[in-house]
């Protein structure tokens, strides 16, 4: 069970106890890989945690980019949150339909914008439903709320910064993809991408940080997993994955461990694997 922290991770019990708090805002950030052929918004409309707003990761993004769901501009983020009735003074809880998957991405997006009163629901919607907590299919009543932001640029890295870190070794680069993708043993799920990983990166599969019920392992357990993978936790970390979603699970785990010097490579393998002039490695790190 989560040790409840409204800035990182809260339990279903915590959310049930606080669900009617006037300044609580719940976000459903469910997102599925395209190959799963599931409709996240449709599933939200069929049933969600009472009062939850749907956070569309693909729409609340930089749609000028050819890369998937890149971080939007500050102005777009603020505009979308205002329309969703999410703003200053709110405690936010974000969940998804997988347990802990895409919710961590939205947690990271808020943190990048300088908003710290946000937590991921441990175990997500599956655990909430399994425990018999209320579910509704009603749209939320929304009132505009002003949001101020303070973008934390150190929490995101671009391809040039990652390439430099790969060469210099001043950061530890950690890849959240499955081991067979990291090694380059299987084709990438997105067409046109090379197989392999960023040189000098380490592999911590995001699922290894989770318990069978979809909750996150304890900070001590996640620390041991990072260390066993050869991650030098004394260095600042750059976190990568397929498209910047599950890298945020690593960020959440590190934050719970008390390691705050972490950043997400937003383009991740969707960018690195696309361009033939960027070096790759195959096999184990």
N, C-alpha and C positions, 0 to 999 in steps of 0.2 A: 504494500500500500504506500502511496505517496506520502512523504512528509510535507504537508501542505505549505506551499510558498506561493503567494499570489503574484510573484514575479517570474516564476518558472513553471511550476507544476502543481496542480491541485487534484484532489481525489473526487470521485463522484459523490461521496458523502459531503464533502465541503460544498460542492456546487448545489446539492439538494438543500443544504442548510441555508444557503445564501441566495437561492434562485429568485426570491421576491424582493431582494434589496433594490431600492430605487435607482442606485447608481451602478448596478451590474449590467453589463452588456455581454451577451453570448453570441458567438459567431460560429456558424457551420462552415468550415473551410474544406469540406470534402472535395477531393480531386482524384481522378483515376488516370492511370496510364492509358493512352489511346487504344492499345491492344485489348484492354479489358472490355471495351464497348459498353460501358455503363454510364448512365446519365446522372451526374452528381446533383445538378439542380433539380431534376425530376425526383430523385430520391429524397432530397430536402423537402420538396413540396408535398410528398406523400407522408412525411413524418419527421419531426425534428424536436429538439429540446424546446420547451415552451419559451417563447420570446426570442428565439435565435434568429439572427439575420444570416442570409447566405452570402459568403465572401467568395467571389468568383476569381480564382487565382489567374485564370487566363485573361479575363477582362480587365482586372485591376493590375495592369502590366504595361510595359512599354511596347505598344503594338506597332510602333515604327520599326522595331528590331525584328530581324528574321529568326532570331533565337526564341525559344519558347519561354513564356511568362517571365521575362526580365523585369527587374524592379522598375516601377513607374516613376515618373517625376514626382517631386514633392507636391506640386500643385494638383496633379491628378489624384494622388493618394488622399490628400486632404479633402478634395471635392467629393470623392466616393465615400469617404467616411462620414462627411457631413450629411450626405443623402441617406446614409444608413443609420443616422442618429447616434453616431459614435464619436465622442470627443473628450475634451478636457474634463477631468474629475471622474471619469468612468473607470471602474475595475472591469477588465475584459477577460473572458474565458473563451478560448477557441478550441474547437474539437473537430474531429473528422470521422468518417464512417469506417475507417480501417483499424482504429485503435490509437496509435500514434504514427502518423504518416505526414500528410500535407499540413496538418495543423501547426507543426513546428515551423514550417515555412512562413506562415502568417505571423507567428510569434516573433520570428526573426525580422520580418518586415516592419513590425511596430517598433521593435528595439532599434532597428536602423534609423527610424524616424524619431528616436529619442523618447519613446513612450515605454515606460517600465512597468506600469500597472497592468500587466497582461500575463496570463498563465495558460498553459496547455492542460486540457482535461486528460488526466491519466487513464488510459484505457478507452477513451473516446466514447462514441455513440454505442458501439457494441456492448461495452461494460454497463453503460447507463441503461440500456434496454434490458440486459440480462438481469439486472438488479430490480427491475420493475418500476423504475422511476417514470414520471409522466412524460408522454410524448403527445404532440399536437400537430395538426396540419394547417393551422391558421397562419395567415401572414401577420408579422408583428406590426404593432402600432408604432410609427416612427415620427419623431420630432427632430428637426435639424439641431445639431449641436456643434458649436465651434471647436475646432481642434488647432492647437499650436504644435509645431514640430521643431526639432533641433537635430538635423540629420547627423548621424555619427558615421562619418565617412570611413573611419578606420575599420568598420565592421563589414565592408564589402571590398573585394579585389577584382581588378580586371585582368585581361589576358597578359598584358605587358608586365604587370606586377607579379603575376604568378610565374611567368617565364623567368623573371629575374630571381625570384625566390627558389625556383627549381635549380638554377645554376649556382647561386651563392650559398644556399643551405642555411640562410638566416631565419627561415621559417620552417616549421614542419608541415608538410602537405599531407592531408589525410583524405582518403577517397572512401565514400560511403557505399559504393556499389558492391554487388555480389562478387565474391572472389573470382568466379569464372569470367566475369566481365573485366575485372581488374587485370587478370592475367592475360586477357586477350584470347581465351580459349573458345569463346562463342561470339557470334556476330552481335553487334549492337542492335537494340530494338528500333532505333531511329535510322532510317535509310541514309546511306551516304557517309556514315561515320566509320573511321578506322577503329580497330580493336586494340586495346592495351590501356596504358595509364601514363600519367604525367611522370617524367623521370624524377627519381628520388622521392616519390610519394609512398605513403604507407596505406594499408588497407584495413579499415574497420567497418565491416558490413553493418549497416544500421540495425538490422534485425537482431544482431548479437547483443545489442544494448537493451533489448526488450524481453520481457517475460512471456511465457506462452499465452497469457491472457491479454497481451497487448499493452500492459503497463510497463513503465520504464524501470530497469534495475536500479539498485541503490547507487548513490555516488561512489561508494567504495568499490562496488562490483564493476561499475563502468570504468573507473580508474584502472583497475587491474586489466580490463580488456584492452584499453588503449596501450598500457605499458607492455602487455604481452605481444602486441602488434608492432612493437618497436617505435612507438610514438614518443618522442622526446618532449615531455610536458614542460620542460624548462624553457622551451622556445615558444614564441607566438605561433599560432596555428592558422593555416589556411585550409578550409574545408570544401571539398568538392564532391560531386556525384554525377548523375546523368544530366540533370537540368536545373540544379539548384534547389531541389525540394528536400531530398533526404539528407543532404549536407547539413540542413538546419537541425535535424535530429541530433547530429554530432555536436552542433553548437549548443543545443539545449542541455545535452548531457554534460558538456564541459562547464557550462554556466552553473549547473547544480553541483559540480565538483569544486567550485570556487575558482575555476580558471576562466578569466574574463578576456584574455588577449587572443580572441579568436575572430576570424572573418570568413565569410562565405565567398567562394569564387562563383559569381552569379552565372556566368556563361557555362561553367563546368564542362563536362565532356561533350555536350552539344556544340560547344564552340571549339574546344581543344581538338577533338577528334575530327573536326570538319576540315581543318586547314593543313595541307600537306607539308607546309614549311615549319610546323611545330613538331618537335621531336616527341617520340613515344617510346615506351618500354613495354615489353611483354614478359610474361612469367611472373614469379614472385618478386617482391621488392628486394 
